Amino acid sequence: MKLACLMPHTIYGDPTIQDAKALQQDLDAIAAIVDPVVNAVGRYAQSNFGRIDMALFTDQLRNALDGNATFEIEQAARAWEEEWEESG
């Protein structure tokens, strides 16, 4: 339900670094919803199979996004701003 109700950021006009940060926050919000579900699956597997490395079920999406997708958004925004300033 939380994921379905998520209202992702919309960029109007020329994008800004604030838009990039808002998109990063969208990714953080998605991870905050999905990671607990992944953790619950790990706990369920552990309760049935025994030894499960719960580190593999903890913050997996957040860890994958941080420094990868979030970094790429910020780099693209900074490059766009530089190009805009050079052309403007």
Secondary structure, 3 states (H helix, E strand, C coil): CHHHHCCCCCCCCCCCHHHHHHHHHHHHHHHHHHHHHHHHHHHHHHHHHCCCCHHHHCCHHHHHHCCCHHHHHHHHHHHHHHHHHHHC
